Amino acid sequence: MKQFILLFTVCFLFALKANAQDDFVVIRDNDGFANARDSTAQSGIIGKILKYQPFDCYMNPEDKGFRIDYPNMINIGYFEYASEKGENYQRSVHDYESTAEGYIHKSRVYKLSQMPRLKLKTLSDSKVLYANDSIQVTFKTAKFNPSKHQLKDYDGKLITDTNLEVLYEKEVFNVDGKRIWGFISKYHSKEITSITISYNEKNYNLPISSFKNIFHPNFEDNYTKICIGFDGEIYIWMQNGDGGAGYNVIWVIVDGRLKYMYLYTSWYA
């Protein structure tokens, strides 16, 4: 009986892990920003969260950084977009090592998963379409051809054998001078060639540089979420990769342009 209970418990915990997914939030604030604090609402300001900026949030007692003595404050991980200027301000790319941590009042956050979402309409080998009555987001895809690119491994060594069957074992880390997210293999060789947003009778194409290093995309609607915010801003949120190569990417489109790009290692890959 004890063995059965132990087996059931292990299976139950595994199921929870398998069904868990990352979640991200944005602020709800008319001032256009919210302050990250050291602990309580009265403590010192240590950073600034900007409007439309996605960030990680730990809202449950079992989550990282939860403090029972701060009942209205939640622990967050965020990037310092507020200190960036120009092109980098619009298209910042970071990973988990770059995040700052602090606290924010729980009334200031709104989950992406709570926002209205576009529905998956088309899923094929070359095209993926999400849409509602007024907005369409179209992904075009193609098979990655490694022979047309310069590939390097984790040590910066040039990879000359570009056979897709062996690239996974070679652990490609860099394509054309840019670190990749996800992985490349015989079974996961699809790359995104364009992302087009259509609304207000206009088309907007995301810059190629914002997705050229995005590999192993997961287009199913439980992994790709196109969320619409309070001001009509669009969050294209994908949970890509698998296992240790799992990651999140969020493109934020405001007034027909790319405002932020967020890249973050997945906790639940």
C-alpha positions, 0 to 999 in steps of 0.5 A: 500500500505504501508503495502504491501511495508513493508511486501515486504521489510521484506521478501526481507531482510529475503531472503538475510539472508537465502541465505547469507553464510560465506566466508573465505580467505587465503593469496596470498604471496610468502613470506609465510606470511602476516602481520596483521596491526592496520589500514593502510598499514603503521601502526604497525604490530599486528599479522601474517597470515601464508600461507594456514591459513584460516581466516575471512574477511569483504570486503563490506561496510555493513560488520563488521569493514569496514572503509571508510577511509582505502580504500585498507585495509580490516578488518579480524578476525584470529587465532594466528597459528604463535605463536603455535608449534608442534601438536597444530600448525598442528591441532588447534581448536578454536572458535570465542572468540579466534580470533584477529582482524586487517587489511590487504591489499585487494590485499593479500587475495583470497577467498575459494569460488573463488577456483576450487572445487570438484563435489559431486558424491555420497550422501548416508546414509553411504558415501559421495564422492566429486571428480574431475579427479585426487582427491577424498574426501570420507566421511564415516558416521554412526548413532551415538550411544549415549549409547557407549559414555559419554555425559554431558550437558552445566553445566558438568552434566552427561546425563544418558538418552541416548534416541535420541528422548530426547537428543536435549532437554538435550542439549548435550555439551560434548561427551567423554570429548570433546566439540561438534559442532552442536547438536545431536537429533533424526533427526540429529544423523549422525556422521563422521567415516572417511575422506579419501583423494585420490590423487597422487595414495595415500590415506590419512586419516584425524586423527579421533581426527580432526572430532570426535566432528563434529555433524550435518554435511551438505553434500549438495554441497552448504554447503560442498566445497572441494577447491583446492588452487594454490599449490595443497593444499586442503581445506575441508570446511563444513558449519554444524549445524543449527540456533544457533548451526551453525558453519564452519569447515575447514581442510587444507591438505598440502603435504598429511598431516593435516596442519590446522583445523579451527572451527568457529561459523557461522554468517549466520546459 
